[in-house]
Amino acid sequence: LPMLYHRFYEAGPDWVRQYTREAVKTERFPVYSGLYVPPLEPPELAQTIAMAFEGGASGVSLFDAGAMDAGRWKTFAAAAVGR
């Protein structure tokens, strides 16, 4: 479960795809990309989830659940659950 807090590194969602790909290449187990939610508004959250899946993630994990509001949950459902 790589913690891909791209905003901590002043990086965009493409960074999540890149590091998810690297983890998928080196691990023998499914990779779930860890995403830090508080700084992500719904459009960036959707894009970041998409980048994780493009990188080969089996799923995503969200941190901090307390930051999930109605808009983020709706975005998450559309981007991840509906896959």
N, C-alpha and C positions, 0 to 999 in steps of 0.2 A: 504494500500500500504506500506508494510514494506520495509524500505530501508536496503537492505542486502549487505552492503559494506564489504564483507568478507575480502578483502585485508587489510582494516584498522585494522582488528583484527588478522592479520597474519594467517588467516584461509584459507582453500581450498574450492573448490566448494561444497564439502559435507556439509559444514556449512550452505550454502544456502538451501540445501534440508532440513536439520534439522529444521531451523527456519521457513521455509515456512510451513512445517508440523505443527509446533506449532501454527502458525497463522491460518491455515486452521481449526484446531481443535477448536479454540476459537472464530472465527468470524462467523457471519451468512451471510456474503456477500462474493462475489468472491474475492480471494486474487491474486493480481498482484505483483510479486516480483520485487522490485526496485534494479537494478544492476548498479554499478558504472563502466563505461566502460574504462576510460583512462588507468588503469594499465593492462587491459586484452588484450592479443594478441588473434587473432582469435581462436586458439585451446582451450584456457582456456575459452573464451567467449562461445563457443559452449558447452563445458562441463558444465559451470555454468548455461546456459539456460536449458540444459537437467536436471540438478539437481533441478532447480526450478519446472519444470513440474513433475518430479518424486515426489517432495514434495507435489504436489496437486495444484500448482498455476494454475489459469485460464489464465494467461499470464505473460508477463514481461514488465517492464518499464525501459528505458535506460536513464542514466544520464552520462554524458554530451553529448548531440547530436553532439557537435563540435568535439568530439573525434572519431566519426564514420567516418572511411575512407572506401575506396572501399572494402578492405578485410573484415572489420568488418560487413559492410552491407551485403556482400555475405554470410558470416557466419550466421548472424541474419536471413536472408531469409531462409536459409537451415534449421536452427535449430528451428525457431519459426513460421514463416509464413506458412511453408509447413505442419504444424501439422494438 
